[in-house]
Amino acid sequence: MRAPRPAAVALALCLGAAAGLPAVWLLTRPADDVGARPSAVAAAPPSSQSGTPTAAVAPVSARPASPAVVDPAGTVPTRVLVPAVGIDATVVPVGVARDGAMRLPRDATRAGWYRFGPRPGAGTGSVVLAAHVDTRTQGRGAFYPLRQSAPGDRVTVVTTDGGKMSYRVVSRELLSKRTLPLDELFRRGGREVLTLITCGGPYLRDAGGYQDNVVVTAVGEQA
């Protein structure tokens, strides 16, 4: 298995809606983003593991994502909730396709956790959850309401052991998929953040579908 290549990831996150004819939802770019994505190095916990990146970014494509880094018996996310905007979705582990792109669940009502990245509560890196905004055949996706999220919103991630990780949204951005900062969004080092991604921006059928990604960043807090 390989870590997703930047171009492939950006494309994969928008394929579900791009296949449709009239899209269920057409986003327009907001005048301004809200909040600010936190620095990867600010308040980053010291690492006791040799070779763990401590720089601001760790390139996703710098090394393969070996299955050995995933412990099947370990605690993984099973559900994500953002009550302020009505998100309550089952989360399933996802990996990468043969072309190196991050997979998304076929069921648009589910979100995918990038299982070759950090786990919730690990204390370091970007925990990535991604989901469709909508599809031609299934309608609205799990992260359809993500564009409405705002700084201060509470995000709860439930794990397989029944634990609940609590995060607080600090930023929402609408980023062009052509310039998506994947090295930052999928980093494995630095302070822990929760990164939620879906499609956004204008839907242009002839240009391949949604042109942007909605990216919401949240930081951990005491439940």
ZANUZA-662906 format. One line per 8 residues: number of its first residue (from 1); for each residue x, y, z of N, C-alpha, C, O, CB. Coordinates in steps of 0.02 Angstrom, whole numbers. Glycine has a CB too. Layout:
// ZANUZA-662906
NUM> X/Y/Z/X/Y/Z/X/Y/Z/X/Y/Z/X/Y/Z ~ ...
***
This chain:
// ZANUZA-662906
1> 42/-60/0/0/0/0/44/62/0/98/63/29/-48/0/61 ~ 21/114/-32/59/175/-34/19/232/-4/-43/232/-6/81/192/-105 ~ 55/280/24/21/340/46/-5/376/-15/25/371/-69/69/386/88 ~ -60/413/-8/-90/445/-67/-46/498/-97/-15/538/-60/-156/475/-48 ~ -42/500/-164/-6/553/-197/-50/615/-196/-111/610/-200/12/534/-269 ~ -20/675/-189/-59/737/-184/-113/745/-236/-170/759/-218/-14/795/-188 ~ -96/736/-299/-147/746/-351/-202/694/-346/-261/710/-356/-115/742/-421 ~ -183/633/-328/-233/580/-325/-281/591/-268/-341/579/-276/-199/513/-317
9> -257/613/-211/-301/625/-154/-351/679/-170/-410/672/-156/-260/643/-93 ~ -327/734/-197/-372/790/-212/-427/768/-259/-485/789/-252/-334/849/-242 ~ -410/726/-308/-459/703/-356/-508/655/-323/-568/659/-333/-426/669/-415 ~ -481/608/-283/-524/557/-253/-577/587/-208/-633/561/-204/-482/507/-214 ~ -561/640/-174/-609/669/-127/-667/703/-162/-715/723/-130/-574/719/-83 ~ -663/709/-228/-718/741/-264/-749/696/-317/-794/718/-353/-695/804/-295 ~ -727/635/-323/-752/592/-376/-825/573/-367/-861/566/-416/-711/530/-380 ~ -847/565/-305/-915/541/-293/-967/586/-323/-1017/561/-351/-927/535/-220
17> -957/651/-319/-1006/697/-346/-993/712/-420/-1040/726/-457/-1006/761/-307 ~ -930/707/-440/-913/724/-509/-945/677/-559/-954/695/-617/-838/723/-518 ~ -964/617/-536/-993/569/-582/-1066/584/-598/-1095/555/-644/-988/500/-554 ~ -1096/629/-560/-1167/642/-569/-1183/689/-626/-1139/716/-658/-1195/669/-506 ~ -1249/698/-638/-1272/747/-686/-1287/810/-647/-1239/843/-625/-1334/721/-727 ~ -1349/831/-635/-1359/888/-591/-1341/867/-520/-1367/817/-496/-1432/915/-595 ~ -1298/904/-486/-1278/887/-418/-1333/907/-370/-1372/953/-382/-1212/922/-399 ~ -1335/870/-315/-1385/885/-263/-1372/954/-233/-1418/990/-215/-1385/831/-209
25> -1309/971/-228/-1292/1032/-191/-1238/1071/-228/-1187/1042/-248/-1267/1015/-120 ~ -1248/1135/-239/-1198/1177/-270/-1175/1228/-220/-1214/1270/-197/-1226/1212/-334 ~ -1112/1223/-201/-1083/1270/-154/-1055/1330/-192/-1031/1324/-248/-1027/1237/-112 ~ -1059/1388/-160/-1025/1447/-187/-972/1466/-138/-980/1459/-77/-1075/1505/-199 ~ -916/1491/-164/-860/1508/-121/-878/1565/-74/-900/1618/-97/-799/1526/-163 ~ -870/1556/-9/-885/1610/38/-834/1666/30/-779/1654/6/-887/1585/110 ~ -853/1726/51/-808/1783/44/-744/1772/84/-690/1790/61/-842/1847/67 ~ -750/1743/143/-692/1732/186/-696/1665/220/-750/1640/234/-686/1788/237
33> -637/1636/233/-635/1577/276/-645/1601/348/-642/1660/362/-567/1538/268 ~ -657/1553/393/-667/1573/463/-616/1537/507/-601/1478/496/-739/1556/486 ~ -590/1574/556/-541/1545/601/-474/1538/568/-462/1564/513/-565/1478/626 ~ -428/1504/602/-361/1494/576/-336/1425/594/-340/1403/651/-313/1548/604 ~ -310/1389/543/-282/1324/556/-221/1331/601/-177/1372/585/-264/1288/489 ~ -217/1294/656/-161/1303/702/-95/1278/674/-93/1234/631/-176/1266/767 ~ -42/1307/699/25/1286/679/36/1214/700/16/1194/755/79/1332/708 ~ 70/1176/658/83/1106/673/132/1099/731/131/1048/767/110/1070/613
41> 175/1149/741/227/1143/791/207/1175/857/239/1161/909/291/1172/767 ~ 157/1218/857/136/1250/920/108/1199/968/62/1162/950/85/1305/906 ~ 134/1197/1026/110/1152/1079/115/1079/1061/78/1038/1087/38/1168/1096 ~ 161/1063/1016/169/993/996/202/954/1053/253/977/1080/211/987/932 ~ 175/896/1072/204/858/1126/270/827/1105/278/810/1046/156/804/1148 ~ 317/819/1150/381/787/1132/369/715/1113/326/681/1142/431/791/1190 ~ 407/690/1065/400/621/1042/453/577/1072/511/597/1076/402/618/966 ~ 433/518/1095/480/470/1123/500/418/1072/539/373/1088/450/437/1184
49> 473/423/1011/487/373/960/538/401/911/529/455/884/423/353/924 ~ 591/363/900/642/385/853/613/385/783/574/340/765/704/340/856 ~ 632/435/744/608/439/675/540/471/668/518/481/612/606/371/647 ~ 507/488/722/442/521/717/453/593/696/491/629/729/404/518/784 ~ 420/616/642/431/685/619/412/735/672/361/728/705/392/698/555 ~ 453/786/679/437/840/725/432/906/689/416/958/719/489/844/781 ~ 447/906/624/441/967/584/368/983/572/324/945/589/479/959/517 ~ 357/1042/543/289/1065/532/250/1019/487/190/1009/496/289/1135/503
57> 284/989/438/249/944/392/291/882/380/353/885/382/233/979/325 ~ 257/828/369/290/766/349/259/744/284/202/721/284/285/710/404 ~ 293/751/227/263/737/162/229/669/159/259/618/177/315/742/107 ~ 167/668/136/129/606/132/163/557/85/161/497/96/58/620/109 ~ 193/583/32/223/540/-18/296/524/-4/329/494/-46/216/571/-86 ~ 322/545/54/393/536/68/411/463/79/467/443/64/413/577/128 ~ 365/424/105/378/354/116/313/315/112/260/343/125/413/343/185 ~ 316/250/96/254/211/92/221/205/160/255/205/212/269/142/65
65> 156/200/160/119/188/223/114/113/232/71/81/201/48/222/222 ~ 157/85/273/159/13/282/100/-11/325/84/20/375/225/-9/313 ~ 68/-67/306/16/-96/348/40/-111/418/-1/-118/464/-11/-159/316 ~ 106/-117/427/133/-133/493/119/-78/544/122/-91/604/207/-145/489 ~ 104/-17/520/92/37/568/21/34/596/4/72/641/104/104/535 ~ -20/-10/570/-90/-15/591/-99/-78/633/-87/-133/610/-137/-15/531 ~ -121/-69/695/-136/-125/739/-211/-139/736/-249/-100/763/-113/-111/812 ~ -232/-193/703/-304/-207/696/-341/-210/762/-401/-196/765/-314/-272/659
73> -305/-228/816/-338/-234/881/-338/-168/919/-366/-164/973/-304/-287/922 ~ -306/-117/890/-302/-53/925/-368/-15/923/-415/-35/889/-248/-11/894 ~ -369/39/960/-429/81/963/-433/125/901/-386/162/886/-428/124/1027 ~ -489/121/866/-498/161/805/-565/196/809/-610/175/846/-494/116/742 ~ -573/250/770/-637/287/772/-693/248/738/-683/216/686/-629/354/738 ~ -752/252/767/-810/218/738/-869/265/724/-916/247/689/-834/163/785 ~ -865/326/750/-920/372/741/-895/443/751/-851/455/793/-978/356/790 ~ -922/491/713/-905/561/722/-969/601/726/-1016/591/688/-860/586/664
81> -971/648/773/-1030/690/784/-1010/763/787/-962/782/821/-1067/669/848 ~ -1047/805/750/-1040/877/755/-1112/903/766/-1144/923/717/-1006/909/690 ~ -1136/902/827/-1206/918/840/-1229/986/814/-1286/993/793/-1219/915/914 ~ -1185/1035/814/-1204/1103/794/-1229/1106/722/-1269/1150/705/-1146/1150/802 ~ -1206/1060/679/-1227/1061/609/-1263/997/589/-1279/987/530/-1167/1071/564 ~ -1275/953/637/-1314/893/623/-1276/834/594/-1307/791/563/-1369/910/579 ~ -1211/833/602/-1172/775/577/-1170/721/630/-1152/734/688/-1101/797/558 ~ -1189/661/611/-1185/601/654/-1174/543/606/-1222/517/577/-1251/591/699
89> -1111/523/598/-1095/474/546/-1052/417/573/-1009/427/616/-1060/508/488 ~ -1065/358/547/-1022/301/560/-955/313/525/-953/339/470/-1055/235/537 ~ -901/293/559/-834/300/530/-805/230/518/-808/187/562/-788/342/576 ~ -776/221/460/-743/157/444/-672/170/422/-659/221/390/-783/118/389 ~ -625/125/438/-556/134/415/-551/127/340/-583/83/310/-510/83/450 ~ -512/170/309/-500/166/237/-425/172/224/-388/200/263/-539/220/199 ~ -404/144/168/-334/148/149/-325/185/85/-352/240/76/-305/79/143 ~ -287/155/39/-273/187/-25/-288/139/-81/-284/78/-73/-200/211/-28
97> -307/166/-138/-321/127/-197/-256/110/-233/-202/133/-213/-369/164/-244 ~ -260/70/-285/-200/50/-322/-163/109/-351/-102/107/-360/-218/2/-377 ~ -200/162/-367/-167/221/-396/-139/268/-343/-114/321/-359/-215/258/-440 ~ -145/248/-279/-118/289/-226/-167/338/-197/-149/375/-151/-59/325/-250 ~ -228/340/-222/-278/387/-196/-311/361/-133/-320/300/-125/-330/402/-250 ~ -328/406/-89/-364/387/-29/-434/362/-48/-469/394/-87/-369/446/21 ~ -453/306/-21/-520/279/-33/-572/316/11/-555/343/64/-523/204/-20 ~ -634/315/-12/-690/339/29/-741/283/31/-745/243/-15/-721/406/1
105> -781/279/85/-833/227/89/-881/232/30/-899/288/10/-871/231/156 ~ -902/175/4/-952/176/-50/-1019/203/-25/-1056/235/-62/-962/107/-79 ~ -1034/190/38/-1094/217/69/-1082/290/86/-1041/306/130/-1114/175/134 ~ -1117/335/52/-1105/407/61/-1124/432/130/-1105/487/148/-1143/445/9 ~ -1162/393/168/-1181/414/236/-1125/399/287/-1132/417/345/-1245/379/257 ~ -1071/367/265/-1016/351/310/-955/395/295/-946/418/239/-998/277/304 ~ -914/404/346/-851/440/338/-794/390/340/-800/337/371/-843/495/392 ~ -739/406/308/-681/363/310/-626/393/352/-611/453/348/-656/351/239
113> -595/351/393/-535/372/431/-474/346/396/-469/286/382/-538/345/505 ~ -426/389/381/-365/369/347/-322/328/395/-289/356/439/-325/431/321 ~ -324/262/387/-296/217/437/-220/212/436/-191/181/480/-324/149/426 ~ -187/243/387/-115/244/387/-89/309/418/-29/323/417/-88/237/316 ~ -134/348/446/-115/409/481/-127/400/556/-140/345/579/-155/469/455 ~ -122/454/594/-131/451/666/-202/430/687/-250/440/650/-114/517/697 ~ -206/403/747/-270/386/778/-293/444/823/-251/482/847/-265/320/819 ~ -358/451/833/-382/501/881/-353/489/950/-352/433/975/-459/502/884
121> -328/542/980/-300/536/1047/-227/517/1048/-198/509/1102/-338/487/1086 ~ -196/508/989/-125/489/986/-80/544/1012/-24/531/1034/-106/470/915 ~ -104/606/1008/-65/662/1034/-19/694/982/15/743/998/-24/639/1090 ~ -19/668/922/25/696/871/-5/684/802/-37/633/790/95/667/875 ~ 7/730/756/-14/722/687/-86/741/673/-123/760/718/-3/652/667 ~ -104/734/609/-170/752/586/-213/690/577/-197/647/536/-166/792/519 ~ -267/685/615/-314/630/611/-364/649/556/-403/696/565/-350/615/681 ~ -364/612/501/-404/632/443/-467/591/437/-465/529/435/-363/626/379
129> -524/625/435/-589/595/420/-616/630/357/-620/691/355/-640/601/480 ~ -633/591/307/-658/619/244/-722/584/224/-731/525/237/-605/615/188 ~ -766/621/190/-830/592/169/-857/631/109/-838/689/97/-881/591/226 ~ -902/599/73/-935/632/17/-981/688/42/-1008/684/96/-974/581/-25 ~ -988/739/0/-1038/790/13/-1105/768/-16/-1158/781/14/-1016/858/-17 ~ -1103/736/-74/-1163/708/-104/-1142/663/-162/-1084/664/-183/-1211/765/-130 ~ -1188/623/-186/-1176/582/-245/-1239/581/-288/-1293/599/-265/-1155/509/-226 ~ -1232/561/-350/-1288/559/-396/-1342/511/-373/-1401/526/-378/-1265/540/-466
137> -1321/453/-347/-1369/400/-332/-1392/400/-259/-1446/374/-244/-1338/334/-347 ~ -1352/428/-214/-1368/424/-142/-1389/491/-111/-1409/493/-53/-1310/397/-105 ~ -1384/544/-149/-1403/609/-122/-1351/636/-74/-1291/628/-85/-1469/603/-86 ~ -1374/669/-22/-1327/702/24/-1283/652/60/-1305/599/81/-1366/744/75 ~ -1220/671/66/-1172/629/101/-1164/647/173/-1195/694/198/-1106/632/67 ~ -1121/609/208/-1112/617/280/-1088/687/298/-1107/714/350/-1062/566/306 ~ -1046/717/256/-1018/782/273/-1050/839/234/-1020/892/226/-944/782/260 ~ -1110/828/210/-1147/881/176/-1151/945/218/-1142/999/190/-1218/858/159
145> -1164/941/284/-1170/1002/324/-1104/1033/345/-1104/1084/380/-1210/988/385 ~ -1047/1004/325/-983/1028/351/-970/1101/335/-936/1135/373/-927/986/323 ~ -996/1125/278/-985/1195/258/-1014/1244/308/-996/1303/308/-1016/1207/189 ~ -1060/1220/351/-1092/1264/400/-1055/1266/467/-1071/1305/511/-1163/1243/411 ~ -1005/1222/475/-969/1219/538/-931/1284/550/-910/1317/503/-921/1159/540 ~ -923/1302/614/-891/1365/632/-847/1355/693/-858/1309/732/-943/1420/645 ~ -797/1398/702/-755/1393/761/-796/1391/825/-843/1429/834/-706/1452/763 ~ -777/1346/869/-813/1337/931/-857/1276/932/-875/1251/985/-854/1397/946
153> -875/1250/873/-917/1191/870/-881/1131/901/-821/1122/891/-936/1174/797 ~ -917/1091/939/-889/1031/970/-892/972/921/-944/961/889/-926/1015/1035 ~ -837/935/916/-835/874/876/-818/817/923/-769/820/960/-783/880/818 ~ -858/764/922/-845/705/963/-830/645/918/-867/631/872/-905/690/1009 ~ -775/612/933/-757/551/897/-762/492/946/-728/491/997/-684/556/866 ~ -805/444/929/-814/385/971/-768/330/945/-761/322/884/-889/361/970 ~ -736/293/990/-689/242/970/-714/172/987/-764/164/1022/-621/254/1003 ~ -678/121/963/-701/52/971/-705/30/1043/-742/-17/1058/-655/6/933
161> -668/62/1088/-671/42/1158/-724/80/1197/-728/75/1258/-603/52/1191 ~ -765/118/1161/-818/157/1193/-796/225/1216/-836/263/1243/-845/119/1250 ~ -733/241/1206/-707/307/1226/-733/362/1181/-755/350/1125/-632/307/1226 ~ -731/423/1207/-753/481/1169/-698/535/1170/-679/559/1224/-820/510/1197 ~ -674/553/1111/-624/605/1104/-661/669/1086/-700/671/1039/-571/586/1051 ~ -647/722/1124/-681/785/1112/-634/835/1080/-578/846/1103/-709/812/1179 ~ -658/867/1027/-620/917/991/-663/981/984/-724/979/990/-597/891/921 ~ -628/1036/971/-662/1100/960/-639/1128/893/-579/1134/881/-649/1150/1018
169> -686/1146/850/-669/1174/784/-634/1242/793/-657/1284/831/-733/1182/741 ~ -580/1250/757/-544/1314/758/-543/1348/690/-530/1408/686/-473/1304/783 ~ -556/1310/637/-556/1342/571/-597/1302/521/-605/1242/527/-484/1350/546 ~ -622/1339/471/-654/1308/413/-628/1344/352/-630/1405/347/-733/1313/418 ~ -603/1306/304/-573/1335/244/-604/1304/182/-625/1246/182/-497/1324/244 ~ -607/1344/130/-626/1319/64/-564/1325/20/-544/1380/1/-688/1360/34 ~ -534/1268/4/-470/1266/-30/-477/1235/-99/-511/1185/-107/-418/1229/12 ~ -444/1263/-147/-443/1234/-213/-410/1165/-211/-357/1158/-181/-407/1280/-263
177> -442/1115/-242/-412/1049/-240/-347/1046/-279/-307/1000/-269/-462/997/-268 ~ -336/1094/-321/-273/1095/-359/-214/1117/-316/-157/1102/-332/-280/1142/-419 ~ -228/1153/-263/-174/1178/-220/-184/1156/-147/-158/1188/-101/-170/1254/-223 ~ -220/1102/-137/-233/1078/-69/-167/1061/-34/-126/1025/-62/-279/1015/-71 ~ -154/1088/26/-91/1076/61/-89/1007/93/-93/1001/154/-80/1130/114 ~ -83/955/52/-89/887/77/-34/868/126/-46/829/173/-87/839/18 ~ 27/895/117/80/879/164/61/900/234/80/868/283/145/913/142 ~ 25/955/239/3/979/305/-58/941/330/-61/921/388/-12/1054/301
185> -107/932/286/-170/901/307/-162/828/326/-199/803/368/-221/907/252 ~ -113/793/297/-102/723/311/-37/711/351/-11/655/352/-99/684/246 ~ -12/762/384/52/754/420/46/704/477/-8/693/504/76/823/448 ~ 103/675/495/105/625/548/140/651/610/141/618/662/140/563/524 ~ 168/711/606/203/740/663/171/805/686/121/827/657/276/752/647 ~ 200/836/736/174/899/763/114/888/808/98/831/826/154/945/706 ~ 82/942/826/26/938/872/-32/899/841/-40/899/780/3/1008/893 ~ -71/867/882/-129/831/857/-186/878/837/-203/924/875/-154/781/908
193> -214/866/779/-275/901/758/-320/849/725/-298/796/703/-259/960/709 ~ -383/864/723/-432/824/686/-449/862/623/-469/921/625/-497/810/729 ~ -441/830/565/-453/862/501/-511/828/466/-509/768/451/-390/859/456 ~ -564/867/452/-624/842/419/-625/871/348/-619/931/340/-689/860/458 ~ -634/828/298/-630/851/228/-689/825/188/-710/768/195/-564/827/196 ~ -716/869/146/-767/849/98/-760/894/37/-716/937/34/-839/853/128 ~ -804/886/-12/-802/927/-72/-839/993/-62/-882/998/-19/-831/889/-132 ~ -821/1042/-102/-854/1107/-97/-840/1149/-158/-812/1125/-208/-831/1144/-34
201> -860/1212/-154/-850/1257/-210/-898/1244/-265/-944/1204/-257/-780/1251/-235 ~ -890/1277/-322/-936/1268/-378/-930/1198/-408/-876/1169/-412/-924/1320/-432 ~ -987/1172/-430/-988/1107/-464/-988/1121/-539/-1036/1147/-567/-1051/1065/-444 ~ -933/1104/-572/-926/1115/-644/-917/1047/-678/-863/1016/-675/-865/1162/-659 ~ -970/1024/-709/-969/957/-739/-912/949/-789/-877/898/-787/-1035/943/-773 ~ -903/998/-832/-853/992/-885/-782/996/-857/-734/976/-891/-863/1046/-936 ~ -775/1021/-797/-708/1028/-766/-694/971/-717/-643/972/-682/-702/1095/-731 ~ -740/923/-713/-726/865/-670/-765/863/-605/-753/818/-564/-656/862/-655
209> -811/910/-594/-850/908/-532/-835/966/-486/-821/1021/-509/-837/843/-495 ~ -839/955/-421/-825/1007/-373/-752/1029/-379/-707/988/-386/-840/983/-301 ~ -741/1093/-375/-675/1121/-386/-634/1130/-322/-573/1140/-325/-681/1186/-420 ~ -667/1127/-265/-633/1141/-202/-646/1087/-150/-685/1041/-162/-655/1209/-175 ~ -613/1094/-94/-627/1052/-35/-642/1096/24/-609/1147/35/-567/1005/-20 ~ -692/1077/63/-705/1107/127/-662/1071/178/-666/1009/184/-782/1104/147 ~ -621/1107/214/-576/1078/263/-589/1110/331/-582/1171/340/-502/1088/242 ~ -609/1069/379/-622/1093/447/-568/1064/493/-556/1003/492/-694/1074/471
217> -538/1106/532/-485/1085/578/-510/1095/650/-537/1147/667/-420/1125/565 ~ -499/1044/691/-519/1048/761/-461/1026/805/-420/985/784/-583/1005/775 ~ -458/1052/866/-406/1035/913/-437/1001/974/-496/1013/990/-365/1097/935 ~ -399/959/1007/-425/922/1063/-441/966/1123/-409/1018/1133/-377/869/1084 ~ -490/944/1162/-507/978/1224/-532/926/1273/-548/870/1255/-559/1033/1213 ~ -537/946/1336/-563/900/1387/-638/893/1378/-673/942/1371/-547/926/1458 ~ -662/831/1378/-734/818/1370/-772/842/1431/-834/836/1433/-747/744/1358
***
